[in-house]
């Protein structure tokens, strides 16, 4: 089966979310995006993937990465210690999660960050509903990136008031 980049990243994101629920002892009953992965995953083995570790070294091709919940437990030789879901990622690349350091998100579309490899965002000004959404993500009740929110930098008077 051939997957698009977005399908692959969404699968990885949802698998990590499901694994995290298992590790935290939570049920899989909370709403998830419409990606059917079957039973919640504790371990996920990604085989035949090219890993870019962002150190400047060349990519590590055709390697195996094992995830336990939301943690990478090994890169290289496959782990055979426990049963694991297996994802064949031949022709795909795995990179560390990206951060969007200046965003004004719509709470309805937070899962799109994950689908595009963005695992953390910095929201420039908090808005109604943001803290609730951030907390739902932290509790694995909503699919989305880690959210760091600032306060308004303008204070009571904007720095760019008009001359009118």
Secondary structure, DSSP 8 states (H G I E B T S, - for coil): ----HHHHHHHHHHHHHHHHHHHTT--S-S---S----S--SEEEEEEEEEE-SSSS--EEEEEEEEETTEEEEEES---SS--EEEE-TT-EEE--EEEEEE---GGGTHHHHHTTEEEEEESS--TTHHHHHHHHHTTSS---EEEE---SSTTS-TT----
